[in-house]
Amino acid sequence: MVSIAFTGGGTGGHIYPGLAVASGLKKLFPCRIFWIGSNTGMDRTIIENAGIEFYGIPSGKLRRYFSMRNISDVFRIGAGFFAARRILKRQRPALLFSKGGFVSVPPCAAASTLKIPVFTHESDYSPGLATRINARFAERIFVPYKETAAFFSAGKNENVRVTGNPIRPEFSGADPAKGRAFLGLKDDERVFLVLGGSLGSREINNLVRDALPELTKHYTVVHQTGEAHAVTPNESGVANYKPYAYFREEIPHVIAAAELILCRSGANTIWECKSLKKPMVLVPFRGSGTRGDQVENARLFEEAGTAICFTGESGGLNAAEVPHVMLSRLINSLAENPDKLKKMGEAEIVKSAEHSDSVPDAAGLIANEIINRIGVKL
C-alpha cells in the first residue's frame, strides 16, 4: 500500500486543513497516511483522534525577532531534522505534504535530502516564514488566492497552484437543525454567534460582555469564550445569552444555525464560515505579537463583500479605542437589514477565482495533485 506523509502543527489551523486533505485522499484511493508533528502540544491528540498514525519530533519556533529562546530552539530544530529524517527513511513515503507551522520545516528539509517529493500549502493571504522556507524544498506550493503567488520568487511561479483553503469534510454535512437542537433553541430564534478561537479572545470577550444588553435585542447570542474565560449564563444577568467554553464536533452545525458571526480572521475560521455562506464581522488579531496575516485576511474578505472588517488602523473596532456601543450599533443595523446579510453571505471570494466556485474544493484539488504526482491510476 502506498504511504503518504503529512506534517504540520502547533495550532489547529495547521492541522485541520491537513486532515481535510488526508480525508480527500482516502476517498479517492486506499493509502496509508502518517503524520509527523510536534512531540509536545496538541498535535498528537488531534491526529490520533482522527485515526492517523502519529510520529512526534522535537520542534522549535522560528522567530523573526531576537529572543534568547532562539538559541535553544536552534538545537531543537536540528534534533527535529534528524528525527524526521530517520522516520522518513524508515517509512519511505511516496510524498510528504506540509500544512505549515514551525514543526513542518525539519521534515520538509529532511524529505528533500532523501529525494522524497514535497508539497506544501499556505492558508493566509501572505505566506508565513515556515512556508517561505518550505517552498525551497517543494515541487508544488498551494495557495488560497492568485495574489499570494506573487510572494514567491519568479523561479517558483510555475510550481504554484491556486486551490483555496481545505475545509474539514464535516462542514459538507452541516445541519442548522442539529445546531439549534444542540443549543436548545427554537426554530424562530435568530442566532448571533461569537467565536474567539479555541483559547478565547480577551478583546472579543470584553466587547461582547459590554455590548450584551444591546446585542440581545435582536439575537440570541451564542458565545464561545475559550476555556480560560468560561462563564455561566446567570453570571451575565442577560437573557438570550448562551456562553460555551469551547465547541467540538458540533461546531459545523452551530455555525450553520447562525445568522451572523463575529470572529477573528484566522484563515480556517473564515473559510469554514464562508463555506456555509455566513456573513461575518471580523476583528483580526493584530499588533506586535503578529505578522499581520489576520488583518490581510480580513481586508480581503471585506473587499469581496462577504465580511465587515474592523482594525485600529481604519478607525474601526478596537477595544482600547472605540467604545462597545459601536459594536452594538453595527450588529443591530445588520440585524435590521436582512438583504445586506443575504448579499454578504452570497458574495464570492473573488481573489480565489482561478476556480468558478465561491469556495473551491481545495482538499479535493490538492488530493488529485498528490495522486497525479505519485502516479496512482484511479
Secondary structure, DSSP 8 states (H G I E B T S, - for coil): --EEEEE--SSHHHHHHHHHHHHHHHHHS--EEEEEEESSSSHHHHHHHTT-EEEEE------SS--THHHHHHHHHHHHHHHHHHHHHHH--SEEEE--SGGGHHHHHHHHHTT--EEEE--SSS--HHHHHHTTT-SEEEESSGGGGGGS-GGGGGGEEE------GGGGG--HHHHHHHHT--TT--EEEEE--TT--HHHHHHHHHHHHHHTTT-EEEEE--GGG---HHHHT-SSEEEES---TTHHHHHHH-SEEEE---HHHHHHHHHTT--EEE----STTS-SHHHHHHHHHHHHTSEEE--TTTT---TTTS-THHHHHHHHHHHT-HHHHHHHHH---GGGTTSSSSS--HHHHHHHHHHHHHT---
